[in-house]
C-alpha cells in the first residue's frame, strides 16, 4: 500500500518518533523513505541513530520530498507551521494531522485547495505498540488515502475510521481512556495492598488482569457481558465484588467521565 511512497514528519516528538519507528520497524517503507524535521537537533540525532531515517530542521524540505506528510506538532503551533508549508504543499500530498482538537477545515483553509487531509486521534499506548487511533478524512480524501493512513497507525496499534463529528467522542473515550485505565489499575492495586498483598505483587496482578481481560475482548468473539458471566459463578466471590461495583455506580461513573471529556474536547475545539 505504501510501496514507493515517502513519508515525512513535521515534528519528531514522542508520537511522531513512535510513528516513524513503527513505519520502519514494520518495513512499510525503507528507512531512507522516512524524513523527520524538528527544532531540537538532539532529538533528530536520536531518531536517526534509532531508526536510520533521514532528519532535517527544514520543514519545507520534508514537504517537498514527502508524498505523505504527517503533522505531529502541538495544536498551538499548527497555524504557524501551516503558514510556512502553504507554498510547498499541494494536491499531490496526503496530509495527516495528529494535533488534538484541530479540525480538518482549519488545515484546508490554510493550504492549497484540493489538498487531501486526514485527521487522526492516536493515544499514548502507541508508545509501546498498543495504541488505538481513529481517523477521519476530508471530502477530498480517498479510500486509498484512508487505507494508507490506517496502515501507518496499525504499525503502532489498532485503527478505526469515523466521521469527523465523532472525533470529540473518540477523544473522550480512547484519547483520555488510558488515564481511566490507570486509575482502575491503581485502585485495584490499592485494594490488593489493603487485603495484605505487597505493592509490587498487587500492581502486577491488577495490570496483567486488565491486560488479559482487554485481549479477551479484542481477540475473542464474545461480548464483554458474556465474558463477565463466564467468571461469575452463583453465590461466588466475583458476583459479590460486582455487587459492590454496581453499588458504587461504576458504569454510570465511567460513562459520565467519557461524556465530560467529550464535552471538554468540543469546548477546546470551538465546536
C-alpha positions as a Markdown table, in Angstrom:
| # | Residue | x | y | z |
|---|---|---|---|---|
| 1 | Unk | 0.0 | 0.0 | 0.0 |
| 2 | Unk | 2.9 | 2.4 | 0.9 |
| 3 | Unk | 5.3 | 0.9 | -1.6 |
| 4 | Unk | 7.3 | 3.7 | -3.3 |
| 5 | Unk | 5.9 | 6.4 | -1.0 |
| 6 | Unk | 8.0 | 8.8 | 1.0 |
| 7 | Unk | 6.6 | 9.7 | 4.5 |
| 8 | Unk | 7.5 | 13.0 | 6.1 |
| 9 | Unk | 7.0 | 14.1 | 9.6 |
| 10 | Unk | 6.8 | 17.7 | 10.8 |
| 11 | Unk | 7.7 | 17.2 | 14.5 |
| 12 | Unk | 9.7 | 14.4 | 15.9 |
| 13 | Unk | 8.4 | 14.3 | 19.4 |
| 14 | Unk | 7.1 | 11.3 | 21.2 |
| 15 | Unk | 4.2 | 10.4 | 18.9 |
| 16 | Unk | 5.9 | 11.5 | 15.7 |
| 17 | Unk | 9.0 | 9.5 | 16.7 |
| 18 | Unk | 7.0 | 6.4 | 17.6 |
| 19 | Unk | 5.1 | 6.5 | 14.3 |
| 20 | Unk | 8.3 | 6.9 | 12.3 |
| 21 | Unk | 9.7 | 3.9 | 14.2 |
| 22 | Unk | 6.6 | 1.9 | 13.6 |
| 23 | Unk | 6.8 | 2.5 | 9.9 |
| 24 | Unk | 10.4 | 1.4 | 9.7 |
| 25 | Unk | 10.1 | -1.5 | 12.1 |
| 26 | Unk | 7.2 | -2.9 | 10.2 |
| 27 | Unk | 9.0 | -2.3 | 6.9 |
| 28 | Unk | 6.2 | -0.3 | 5.4 |
| 29 | Unk | 8.8 | 1.8 | 3.6 |
| 30 | Unk | 12.6 | 1.8 | 3.8 |
| 31 | Unk | 14.2 | 4.0 | 6.4 |
| 32 | Unk | 15.6 | 6.1 | 3.6 |
| 33 | Unk | 12.0 | 7.0 | 2.6 |
| 34 | Unk | 11.2 | 8.5 | 6.1 |
| 35 | Unk | 12.2 | 12.0 | 6.8 |
| 36 | Unk | 11.6 | 13.9 | 10.0 |
| 37 | Unk | 12.0 | 17.6 | 10.9 |
| 38 | Unk | 12.2 | 19.0 | 14.4 |
| 39 | Unk | 13.5 | 22.1 | 16.1 |
| 40 | Unk | 15.6 | 20.0 | 18.5 |
| 41 | Unk | 18.8 | 18.8 | 16.9 |
| 42 | Unk | 19.4 | 16.3 | 19.8 |
| 43 | Unk | 16.1 | 14.7 | 19.2 |
| 44 | Unk | 16.8 | 14.3 | 15.4 |
| 45 | Unk | 20.1 | 12.7 | 16.2 |
| 46 | Unk | 18.3 | 10.2 | 18.5 |
| 47 | Unk | 15.8 | 9.3 | 15.8 |
| 48 | Unk | 18.5 | 9.0 | 13.1 |
| 49 | Unk | 20.5 | 6.7 | 15.3 |
| 50 | Unk | 17.5 | 4.6 | 16.4 |
| 51 | Unk | 15.8 | 4.1 | 13.0 |
| 52 | Unk | 18.3 | 5.1 | 10.3 |
| 53 | Unk | 15.8 | 7.7 | 9.0 |
| 54 | Unk | 16.6 | 11.0 | 7.3 |
| 55 | Unk | 16.4 | 14.0 | 9.6 |
| 56 | Unk | 16.5 | 17.8 | 9.0 |
| 57 | Unk | 15.5 | 21.0 | 10.6 |
| 58 | Unk | 14.0 | 22.2 | 7.4 |
| 59 | Unk | 10.2 | 21.8 | 7.3 |
| 60 | Unk | 9.9 | 22.8 | 3.7 |
| 61 | Unk | 12.4 | 20.1 | 2.7 |
| 62 | Unk | 10.2 | 17.5 | 4.3 |
| 63 | Unk | 7.2 | 18.7 | 2.5 |
| 64 | Unk | 9.0 | 18.8 | -0.9 |
| 65 | Unk | 10.3 | 15.3 | -0.5 |
| 66 | Unk | 7.3 | 13.5 | 1.1 |
| 67 | Unk | 4.2 | 12.0 | -0.5 |
| 68 | Unk | 2.5 | 11.6 | 2.8 |
| 69 | Unk | 3.0 | 14.5 | 5.3 |
| 70 | Unk | 2.3 | 13.9 | 9.0 |
| 71 | Unk | 1.8 | 17.0 | 11.1 |
| 72 | Unk | 3.0 | 15.9 | 14.6 |
| 73 | Unk | 3.1 | 19.4 | 16.1 |
| 74 | Unk | 1.4 | 20.9 | 19.1 |
| 75 | Unk | -2.1 | 22.4 | 18.4 |
| 76 | Unk | -0.9 | 25.9 | 19.3 |
| 77 | Unk | 1.8 | 25.7 | 16.7 |
| 78 | Unk | -0.3 | 24.4 | 13.9 |
| 79 | Unk | -1.2 | 27.7 | 12.4 |
| 80 | Unk | 2.4 | 28.8 | 12.2 |
| 81 | Unk | 3.5 | 25.5 | 10.6 |
| 82 | Unk | 0.8 | 25.6 | 8.0 |
| 83 | Unk | 1.7 | 29.1 | 7.0 |
| 84 | Unk | 5.3 | 28.0 | 6.5 |
| 85 | Unk | 4.2 | 25.0 | 4.4 |
| 86 | Unk | 1.4 | 26.5 | 2.4 |
| 87 | Unk | 3.5 | 27.3 | -0.7 |
| 88 | Unk | 5.0 | 23.8 | -1.0 |
| 89 | Unk | 2.1 | 21.5 | 0.0 |
| 90 | Unk | -0.3 | 20.7 | -2.9 |
| 91 | Unk | -2.8 | 18.3 | -4.3 |
| 92 | Unk | -0.2 | 15.6 | -4.7 |
| 93 | Unk | 0.2 | 15.4 | -0.9 |
| 94 | Unk | -1.7 | 13.4 | 1.7 |
| 95 | Unk | -1.7 | 15.5 | 4.9 |
| 96 | Unk | -2.3 | 13.7 | 8.2 |
| 97 | Unk | -2.7 | 15.7 | 11.4 |
| 98 | Unk | -2.3 | 14.2 | 14.8 |
| 99 | Unk | -2.8 | 17.6 | 16.6 |
| 100 | Unk | -5.6 | 17.2 | 19.1 |
| 101 | Unk | -8.6 | 19.4 | 18.6 |
| 102 | Unk | -7.6 | 20.8 | 15.2 |
| 103 | Unk | -10.4 | 20.3 | 12.7 |
| 104 | Unk | -9.9 | 19.4 | 9.1 |
| 105 | Unk | -11.3 | 22.7 | 8.0 |
| 106 | Unk | -8.6 | 24.6 | 9.9 |
| 107 | Unk | -5.9 | 22.8 | 7.8 |
| 108 | Unk | -7.8 | 23.0 | 4.5 |
| 109 | Unk | -8.2 | 26.8 | 4.9 |
| 110 | Unk | -4.5 | 27.3 | 5.2 |
| 111 | Unk | -3.3 | 25.1 | 2.4 |
| 112 | Unk | -3.9 | 25.0 | -1.3 |
| 113 | Unk | -7.4 | 24.0 | -2.5 |
| 114 | Unk | -7.9 | 20.3 | -3.0 |
| 115 | Unk | -5.2 | 19.0 | -0.6 |
| 116 | Unk | -6.3 | 15.7 | 0.9 |
| 117 | Unk | -6.4 | 15.8 | 4.7 |
| 118 | Unk | -6.9 | 13.1 | 7.3 |
| 119 | Unk | -7.4 | 14.0 | 11.0 |
| 120 | Unk | -6.1 | 11.4 | 13.4 |
| 121 | Unk | -6.5 | 10.8 | 17.1 |
| 122 | Unk | -3.9 | 8.4 | 18.5 |
| 123 | Unk | -3.4 | 7.6 | 22.2 |
| 124 | Unk | -0.4 | 7.2 | 24.4 |
| 125 | Unk | -0.2 | 3.3 | 24.4 |
| 126 | Unk | 1.1 | 3.7 | 20.8 |
| 127 | Unk | 4.4 | 4.4 | 22.6 |
| 128 | Unk | 4.6 | 0.6 | 23.2 |
| 129 | Unk | 2.9 | -0.5 | 20.1 |
| 130 | Unk | -0.5 | -0.9 | 21.7 |
| 131 | Unk | -2.2 | 2.3 | 20.6 |
| 132 | Unk | -5.8 | 3.0 | 19.5 |
| 133 | Unk | -6.2 | 5.6 | 16.7 |
| 134 | Unk | -9.3 | 7.0 | 14.9 |
| 135 | Unk | -9.1 | 8.6 | 11.5 |
| 136 | Unk | -11.5 | 11.0 | 9.8 |
| 137 | Unk | -11.0 | 12.1 | 6.2 |
| 138 | Unk | -11.7 | 15.3 | 4.3 |
| 139 | Unk | -14.1 | 15.4 | 1.4 |
| 140 | Unk | -11.1 | 15.1 | -0.9 |
| 141 | Unk | -9.5 | 12.2 | 0.9 |
| 142 | Unk | -9.9 | 8.9 | -0.9 |
| 143 | Unk | -10.4 | 5.3 | 0.3 |
| 144 | Unk | -6.8 | 4.7 | -0.7 |
| 145 | Unk | -5.7 | 7.6 | 1.5 |
| 146 | Unk | -7.6 | 6.2 | 4.4 |
| 147 | Unk | -6.1 | 2.8 | 3.8 |
| 148 | Unk | -2.6 | 4.2 | 3.7 |
| 149 | Unk | -3.2 | 6.1 | 6.9 |
| 150 | Unk | -4.6 | 3.0 | 8.6 |
| 151 | Unk | -1.5 | 1.1 | 7.6 |
| 152 | Unk | 0.7 | 3.7 | 9.3 |
| 153 | Unk | -1.3 | 3.8 | 12.5 |
| 154 | Unk | -1.7 | 0.0 | 12.6 |
| 155 | Unk | 2.0 | -0.2 | 12.9 |
| 156 | Unk | 1.7 | 1.0 | 16.5 |
| 157 | Unk | -1.7 | -0.5 | 17.4 |
| 158 | Unk | -5.2 | -0.6 | 16.0 |
| 159 | Unk | -7.1 | 1.9 | 13.9 |
| 160 | Unk | -10.7 | 2.7 | 13.1 |
| 161 | Unk | -12.3 | 5.2 | 10.7 |
| 162 | Unk | -15.1 | 7.5 | 11.9 |
| 163 | Unk | -16.8 | 10.7 | 10.7 |
| 164 | Unk | -15.1 | 13.8 | 11.9 |
| 165 | Unk | -18.1 | 14.9 | 14.0 |
| 166 | Unk | -17.3 | 11.8 | 16.2 |
| 167 | Unk | -13.7 | 12.7 | 16.9 |
| 168 | Unk | -14.6 | 14.5 | 20.1 |
| 169 | Unk | -16.2 | 11.3 | 21.3 |
| 170 | Unk | -13.1 | 9.4 | 20.3 |
| 171 | Unk | -11.1 | 11.9 | 22.4 |
| 172 | Unk | -13.3 | 11.3 | 25.4 |
| 173 | Unk | -13.1 | 7.5 | 25.1 |
| 174 | Unk | -9.8 | 6.3 | 23.7 |
| 175 | Unk | -7.8 | 9.6 | 23.8 |
| 176 | Unk | -8.5 | 10.1 | 27.5 |
| 177 | Unk | -9.2 | 6.5 | 28.2 |
| 178 | Unk | -5.7 | 5.4 | 29.2 |
| 179 | Unk | -6.0 | 7.7 | 32.2 |
| 180 | Unk | -9.2 | 5.9 | 33.2 |
| 181 | Unk | -7.5 | 2.6 | 32.9 |
| 182 | Unk | -4.5 | 3.7 | 35.0 |
| 183 | Unk | -6.9 | 4.9 | 37.8 |
| 184 | Unk | -8.7 | 1.5 | 37.7 |
| 185 | Unk | -5.4 | -0.4 | 37.9 |
| 186 | Unk | -4.1 | 1.8 | 40.7 |
| 187 | Unk | -7.4 | 1.3 | 42.6 |
| 188 | Unk | -7.2 | -2.4 | 42.2 |
| 189 | Unk | -3.6 | -2.4 | 43.3 |
| 190 | Unk | -4.5 | -0.3 | 46.4 |
| 191 | Unk | -7.2 | -2.8 | 47.2 |
| 192 | Unk | -4.8 | -5.7 | 47.0 |
| 193 | Unk | -2.4 | -3.9 | 49.4 |
| 194 | Unk | -5.3 | -3.3 | 51.8 |
| 195 | Unk | -6.0 | -7.0 | 51.7 |
| 196 | Unk | -2.4 | -7.8 | 52.6 |
| 197 | Unk | -0.6 | -8.1 | 49.2 |
| 198 | Unk | 2.8 | -6.4 | 48.7 |
| 199 | Unk | 2.6 | -3.3 | 46.4 |
| 200 | Unk | 4.6 | -4.9 | 43.6 |
| 201 | Unk | 2.6 | -8.1 | 43.5 |
| 202 | Unk | -0.7 | -6.2 | 43.8 |
| 203 | Unk | 0.2 | -3.9 | 40.9 |
| 204 | Unk | 1.4 | -6.8 | 38.7 |
| 205 | Unk | -1.8 | -8.7 | 39.4 |
| 206 | Unk | -4.0 | -5.7 | 38.6 |
| 207 | Unk | -2.2 | -4.6 | 35.4 |
| 208 | Unk | -1.9 | -8.1 | 33.9 |
| 209 | Unk | -5.5 | -8.9 | 34.8 |
| 210 | Unk | -6.8 | -5.8 | 33.0 |
| 211 | Unk | -4.5 | -6.6 | 30.0 |
| 212 | Unk | -5.7 | -10.1 | 29.8 |
| 213 | Unk | -9.4 | -9.0 | 30.0 |
| 214 | Unk | -8.8 | -6.5 | 27.2 |
| 215 | Unk | -7.2 | -9.1 | 25.0 |
| 216 | Unk | -10.1 | -11.5 | 25.6 |
| 217 | Unk | -12.4 | -8.7 | 24.4 |
| 218 | Unk | -10.4 | -8.0 | 21.3 |
| 219 | Unk | -9.3 | -11.4 | 20.2 |
| 220 | Unk | -12.5 | -13.4 | 21.1 |
| 221 | Unk | -16.0 | -13.3 | 19.7 |
| 222 | Unk | -17.8 | -12.9 | 22.9 |
| 223 | Unk | -19.5 | -9.7 | 24.3 |
| 224 | Unk | -17.9 | -8.3 | 27.5 |
| 225 | Unk | -21.1 | -9.2 | 29.4 |
| 226 | Unk | -20.8 | -12.8 | 28.3 |
| 227 | Unk | -17.1 | -12.9 | 29.3 |
| 228 | Unk | -18.1 | -11.4 | 32.7 |
| 229 | Unk | -20.7 | -14.1 | 33.2 |
| 230 | Unk | -18.0 | -16.8 | 32.5 |
| 231 | Unk | -16.1 | -15.6 | 35.6 |
| 232 | Unk | -19.2 | -15.2 | 37.7 |
| 233 | Unk | -20.4 | -18.4 | 39.5 |
| 234 | Unk | -23.6 | -18.5 | 41.6 |
| 235 | Unk | -23.2 | -17.0 | 45.1 |
| 236 | Unk | -19.4 | -16.8 | 44.4 |
| 237 | Unk | -16.7 | -14.3 | 45.0 |
| 238 | Unk | -17.0 | -12.5 | 41.7 |
| 239 | Unk | -20.7 | -11.7 | 42.0 |
| 240 | Unk | -20.0 | -10.3 | 45.5 |
| 241 | Unk | -17.4 | -8.0 | 44.0 |
| 242 | Unk | -19.6 | -7.0 | 41.1 |
| 243 | Unk | -22.4 | -6.1 | 43.5 |
| 244 | Unk | -20.0 | -3.7 | 45.3 |
| 245 | Unk | -19.0 | -2.2 | 41.9 |
| 246 | Unk | -22.7 | -1.7 | 40.9 |
| 247 | Unk | -23.5 | -0.1 | 44.3 |
| 248 | Unk | -20.6 | 2.3 | 43.6 |
| 249 | Unk | -22.1 | 3.1 | 40.2 |
| 250 | Unk | -19.0 | 2.2 | 38.3 |
| 251 | Unk | -20.8 | 2.1 | 34.9 |
| 252 | Unk | -22.5 | 5.4 | 35.4 |
| 253 | Unk | -19.3 | 7.0 | 36.6 |
| 254 | Unk | -17.3 | 5.7 | 33.6 |
| 255 | Unk | -20.0 | 6.9 | 31.2 |
| 256 | Unk | -20.0 | 10.3 | 32.9 |
| 257 | Unk | -16.2 | 10.5 | 32.5 |
| 258 | Unk | -16.4 | 9.9 | 28.8 |
| 259 | Unk | -19.2 | 12.4 | 28.4 |
| 260 | Unk | -17.3 | 15.1 | 30.4 |
| 261 | Unk | -14.1 | 14.6 | 28.4 |
| 262 | Unk | -16.1 | 14.7 | 25.1 |
| 263 | Unk | -17.8 | 17.9 | 26.0 |
| 264 | Unk | -14.5 | 19.4 | 27.1 |
| 265 | Unk | -12.9 | 18.4 | 23.8 |
| 266 | Unk | -15.8 | 20.2 | 22.0 |
| 267 | Unk | -15.1 | 23.3 | 24.1 |
| 268 | Unk | -11.4 | 23.3 | 23.4 |
| 269 | Unk | -12.0 | 22.7 | 19.7 |
| 270 | Unk | -14.6 | 25.5 | 19.5 |
| 271 | Unk | -17.3 | 23.2 | 18.2 |
